[in-house]
């Protein structure tokens, strides 16, 4: 496939932060889990900087905000946020799990720079349709469909 011929556009906007907060409260209630201060702090930190991140970057961001949360609390809360459908987990770079706000009906993909680690989001409707058809034809119950494109971003390519 020649990636230069793909029609790329920016992804649609994420669900509102109020929707994410409400979904979180409802999820915790249905799972009979408490809405603890650390869980709320983690969600608020994610909503205040809605971009790709890994667990360690989130821990450092929280520490910079004066919040010292254990790695275990962060990982457990991230897992709950994924289960609640608020976050999407994807493996982008060298085995590290990254997270981003889940965007329903947003089949976007990630070109990742192998040198600087820059992550871009692109939406290609024809690729999304082709992947959906592939899954449908194979009678496979897909839980996640993602395409990762590794290479060099324009800045690294030019340097």
C-alpha positions in Angstrom: 0.0 0.0 0.0 1.4 3.4 -0.9 0.8 5.6 2.1 1.3 8.7 0.0 -2.0 8.0 -1.7 -4.1 7.8 1.5 -6.6 10.6 2.1 -5.9 11.7 5.6 -7.7 14.1 7.8 -7.8 15.1 11.5 -9.8 12.9 13.8 -13.2 14.1 15.1 -13.5 15.8 18.5 -13.5 13.6 21.6 -16.6 13.2 23.7 -17.2 16.0 26.1 -15.4 15.9 29.4 -18.7 16.0 31.2 -19.7 12.8 29.4 -16.5 11.1 30.5 -17.0 12.2 34.1 -20.6 11.0 34.1 -19.7 7.7 32.5 -16.9 7.2 35.2 -19.4 7.9 38.1 -21.9 5.5 36.5 -19.3 2.8 35.9 -18.0 2.9 39.4 -21.5 2.7 40.8 -22.4 -0.3 38.6 -19.2 -2.1 39.6 -19.8 -1.2 43.3 -16.5 0.6 43.5 -15.8 3.8 45.4 -15.1 7.1 43.8 -11.9 7.8 45.6 -9.8 10.9 45.6 -6.9 9.2 43.7 -9.3 7.9 41.0 -10.8 11.3 40.5 -7.4 13.0 40.5 -6.2 10.5 37.8 -9.3 11.1 35.6 -9.0 14.9 36.0 -5.3 14.9 35.1 -6.1 12.9 31.9 -9.0 15.2 31.0 -6.9 18.3 31.5 -4.2 17.0 29.0 -6.1 14.8 26.5 -3.4 13.4 24.4 -1.5 10.1 24.2 0.4 9.2 27.4 1.8 6.2 29.1 1.4 5.3 32.8 4.8 6.7 33.8 4.2 10.1 32.1 0.8 10.3 34.0 2.6 9.5 37.3 5.1 12.2 36.7 2.4 14.7 35.7 0.5 13.9 38.9 3.6 14.3 40.9 4.2 17.7 39.3 0.7 18.6 40.5 1.7 17.7 44.0 -0.1 14.3 44.0 2.0 11.3 44.9 0.0 8.3 43.9 1.4 4.7 43.8 2.1 3.1 40.5 -0.4 0.3 41.5 -3.2 2.9 42.0 -2.4 4.4 38.6 -2.3 1.1 36.7 -5.5 -0.1 38.4 -7.3 3.1 37.6 -6.1 3.1 34.0 -7.4 -0.4 33.6 -10.8 0.6 35.1 -11.0 3.6 32.7 -10.3 1.3 29.8 -13.0 -1.1 30.9 -15.4 1.8 31.4 -14.8 2.8 27.8 -13.3 6.2 28.7 -9.8 5.4 27.7 -8.4 3.4 24.8 -5.2 1.4 25.3 -2.8 0.9 22.4 0.8 -0.3 22.0 2.6 2.4 20.0 6.3 2.4 20.7 8.7 -0.3 21.8 6.1 -2.4 23.8 5.0 0.6 25.9 1.3 0.8 26.4 -0.1 4.2 25.6 -3.6 5.6 26.5 -5.8 8.1 25.0 -9.4 9.3 25.5 -11.7 6.9 23.7 -13.6 8.4 20.8 -16.6 6.4 19.8 -16.9 5.8 16.1 -13.4 7.2 15.6 -11.4 4.7 13.6 -8.1 6.6 13.7 -4.7 5.2 13.3 -1.2 6.2 14.5 1.9 7.0 12.5 4.7 6.8 15.1 8.2 8.3 14.5 10.8 5.7 15.4 13.4 8.3 16.2 11.7 11.0 18.3 8.6 9.0 19.3 6.1 11.6 17.9 2.6 10.2 17.5 0.2 11.5 15.0 -3.5 10.6 14.7 -5.0 10.2 11.2 -8.4 9.2 10.1 -8.8 7.3 6.8 -12.4 6.3 6.1 -11.6 3.9 3.3 -9.0 2.0 5.5 -11.5 1.9 8.3 -14.2 0.4 6.0 -11.6 -2.2 4.6 -10.7 -3.2 8.1 -14.4 -3.5 9.2 -15.0 -5.7 6.1 -12.1 -7.9 6.8 -13.3 -8.5 10.4 -16.9 -9.1 9.2 -15.8 -11.6 6.5 -13.7 -13.5 8.9 -16.6 -13.8 11.4 -14.1 -12.6 14.0 -15.5 -10.9 17.2 -13.0 -8.0 17.2 -12.5 -6.1 20.4 -10.0 -3.6 19.0 -8.8 -2.8 15.5 -5.7 -0.6 15.2 -3.1 0.2 12.6 0.3 1.4 13.6 2.6 2.9 11.0 6.2 3.3 12.0 8.7 5.5 10.3 10.2 8.9 10.4 8.2 12.1 11.0 9.0 15.1 8.7 11.2 16.8 11.3 13.4 13.7 11.8 13.4 12.9 8.1 14.6 16.4 7.3 17.4 16.4 9.9 
